[in-house]
Every structure is written in C-alpha cells, then in structure tokens.
Amino acid sequence: MGTLGLGAIAFAAFGVQWLAHPVVMAQPLGIVLTNGDATSDARAVYGGLELGLALFLVYSCWSPSRRTQGLAAGALTLFGLGTARLVGILLAPDGVSSSTLTLLATDITGIVWFSVAFYVSRSALANERSAA
C-alpha cells in the first residue's frame, strides 16, 4: 500500500486545495481565474480529477491485480501531466516560473516512483503465479 497510499494522499491533498481555494492555488502559476466559469473549471479539472484519481489509488490498494493497475494509472497520469508540462515549458516564449519547474520535477519524481513500484509489484505477482 505504500506507494499507492502516499500517491493517494498527495493527489487528494492537491485536489482538496484546488477544490477549496482555486484562486490561491492558481496564483503562483500566473493563472488568473476571472469568473465563475474559470473557477468552476479549475475546481473540476485540478480538484475533482485529482480527487478521483486519489480514490482510484485507494481502491487499488486492496487487491494485488488492482495494485498493479493503480500503480500503472499513477505513472501514466503523471507521465501525461509531465509531458504536457514539458511541452508547455519548451513552447513558452517568455519562460516559466520556478513554480512550474518545481511541478515538472514533482511529475518526474512521481513517474519514477510509480514506475519502479509497478515493476516490483508486477514481478512479485509473476513470481506468485509461477510458484502456485
């Protein structure tokens, strides 16, 4: 449960913060939420999606086959976020702030962390099946 549990906590923490305080969370990134539509969308995408993934990671903790799926979901989600963030950084004509670079570093760390746990979990499953 270690990686999945910590991942769930991290995604839930960000999700709750974005759901409760989207304007405050957007400010360090230079995102200005100018109306109810923007605030609602930020809550949904940055809050709701992260909370949904956190719940899926918790759900994945209770079964060996789901553990592997949860670890893959965590790695692939962060891969998508990190890849899109890197493209955004490379295409930003005026550069980006240290906040964005910190988020990219967090994405990369999470990708490695979930990927290693995925391969360890998958190998353990394969060993259990071959022993049975």
Residue pairs with C-beta under 8 A, 6 or more apart in sequence:
1 61
2 117
3 71
3 74
3 113
3 114
3 117
4 57
4 58
4 60
4 61
4 67
4 70
4 71
4 74
4 117
5 57
5 58
5 61
7 54
7 57
7 74
7 110
7 113
7 114
8 54
8 55
8 57
8 58
8 61
9 54
10 110
11 50
11 51
11 53
11 54
11 57
12 50
12 51
12 54
14 46
14 50
15 46
15 47
15 48
15 49
15 50
15 51
15 53
15 54
16 47
16 51
17 24
17 25
17 47
18 25
18 42
18 43
18 46
18 47
18 50
19 43
19 47
19 48
19 51
20 47
22 33
22 39
22 42
22 43
22 46
22 47
23 33
23 39
25 42
25 46
26 32
26 33
26 42
28 97
28 99
29 97
29 99
29 100
30 97
31 42
33 39
33 42
53 73
53 74
53 77
56 70
56 73
57 70
57 73
57 74
59 66
59 70
60 66
60 67
60 69
60 70
60 71
60 73
61 67
61 70
64 121
64 124
64 125
64 128
65 125
67 121
68 118
68 121
68 122
68 125
71 114
71 115
71 117
71 118
71 121
72 114
72 118
74 110
74 114
75 110
75 111
75 114
75 115
75 118
78 107
78 110
78 111
78 114
79 111
81 107
82 104
82 107
82 108
82 110
82 111
85 100
85 103
85 104
85 107
86 104
88 96
88 100
89 96
89 100
89 101
89 104
